[in-house]
Amino acid sequence: MPHAHFGVEKLRHYGIAVARVLTVCVCAATLAGCYSVREPVTPADFDYRLRHNIAITEGPRTVELFIGTSRGGLNGEQRADVLAFANNWRREATGGIIIDLPSGTRNAVAAANATHEVRAILSAAGVPPTAVGVRPYRPADPGKLATLKLHYPTLVAQAGPCGLWPDDLGPTVNREHNENAEYWNLGCATQRNLAAMVENKADLVQPRGEVPPYTGRRTTVLDKYHRGEPSQTTSPDKDQGKISDLGK
């Protein structure tokens, strides 16, 4: 009987040891499985400026002029459009101007005559003649009125596309939900609007250089200060800036 009792105790201790080993193995396998499916967290997961970064590229700036078949020149609004186009070219262009002239259309002759006036306006606005080129084109739809197109390359800022939802916003087993990360589309519209509103796209990358200050008013104020006179702006008529007689 004592030998039988000793055998039972030995089996019981052996079973406990085996259970402990199995428990450790199961925990290790569980932890290993969790670690294997976990993806590294990058800064783009939490910063919308990296997730929807603004890219600065070169794109065309275009103005279209509708030239009728029986018209050989520009009207007043079209002349203003060409002049504004020339002024914008001097300020922001990164290349020359290309004029697309319709060919083989009903208004081809009228558009060719209008091209001479366009080049004259560009030259008068300060665009060198060597920076303007003309190339013929045939419209895809001959039934539509072919336009006289003016192009020049300039800096273009773009962000997006927006409206992408790669992950579910509701509770899921994905890492984004468990870590309370921002959803993918957050900040995309803000970045896209900012890229469209900034006039000088280079301002998104670096600040502008300083220009000499206006010293006219500064000199006047310092002269009055040196003479011991009041430096504020005075008007001979104290009521000159009023827009109402209320209170008189």
Protein Blocks (a to p, Z undefined) as FASTA:
>chain_A
ZZmmmmmmmmmmmmmmmmmmmmmmmmmmmmmmmmmmpccddfklmmmklmmccddddddd
dddddddfkbcbdcfklmmmmmmmmmmmmmmpcbdcdddddehiaklmmmmmmmmmmmmm
mmmnopafklpccdddddfblmbccddddddddddddedjehiafbcfbdcfbfklmnop
acfkgoklmmmmmmmmpmblmlmmoccddddddfklmmmmmmmmmnopafbdcdfblklm
pcbfghZZ
